């Protein structure tokens, strides 16, 4: 699965990008690109307030 460190920090409640950057120490620009790819692959979904993990399987 792509970007396991980022994906491990996205849960079932909305997680803002700045919190993800703080937790992972990944630059915001890189997080935004990774989240877009994860969203296109169906692993996360954008919601008001951030991103949530779509499934764990």
Phi, psi and omega per residue, in radians:
X1 nan 2.382 -3.106
X2 -1.259 2.588 3.020
X3 0.943 0.976 -3.071
X4 -1.071 -0.617 -3.137
X5 -1.122 -0.768 3.120
X6 -1.175 -0.819 -3.097
X7 -1.077 -0.602 3.120
X8 -1.131 -0.363 -3.118
X9 -1.743 0.076 3.055
X10 -1.830 2.163 -3.076
X11 -1.983 -2.704 -3.111
X12 -1.525 -0.166 3.039
X13 -1.894 2.612 -3.093
X14 -0.960 2.246 3.116
X15 -2.071 2.031 -3.136
X16 -1.175 2.690 -3.127
X17 -1.048 -0.682 -3.118
X18 -1.136 -0.584 3.080
X19 -1.202 -0.734 3.095
X20 -1.059 -0.714 3.123
X21 -1.113 -0.720 3.132
X22 -1.141 -0.756 -3.105
X23 -1.217 -0.653 -3.012
X24 -1.751 -0.288 -3.050
X25 1.086 0.447 3.059
X26 -1.653 2.359 3.114
X27 -1.004 2.504 -3.093
X28 -0.944 -0.732 -3.134
X29 -1.041 -0.729 3.121
X30 -1.192 -0.697 3.107
X31 -1.056 -0.752 -3.133
X32 -1.072 -0.717 3.113
X33 -1.174 -0.724 3.142
X34 -1.162 -0.723 3.114
X35 -1.103 -0.675 3.100
X36 -1.063 -0.799 3.127
X37 -1.121 -0.740 3.110
X38 -1.110 -0.618 3.106
X39 -1.189 -0.746 3.123
X40 -1.123 -0.539 3.116
X41 -1.449 -0.132 3.092
X42 1.517 0.278 -3.117
X43 -1.553 -0.512 3.126
X44 -2.353 2.861 3.079
X45 -2.398 2.435 3.088
X46 -1.360 2.309 3.103
X47 -2.371 2.879 3.058
X48 -0.972 2.182 3.130
X49 1.729 -0.101 3.106
X50 2.573 -2.406 -3.099
X51 -2.273 2.598 3.022
X52 -2.176 2.710 3.096
X53 -1.414 2.279 -3.037
X54 -1.400 -0.630 -3.125
X55 -2.846 2.790 -3.110
X56 -1.960 0.132 -3.082
X57 -1.795 nan nan
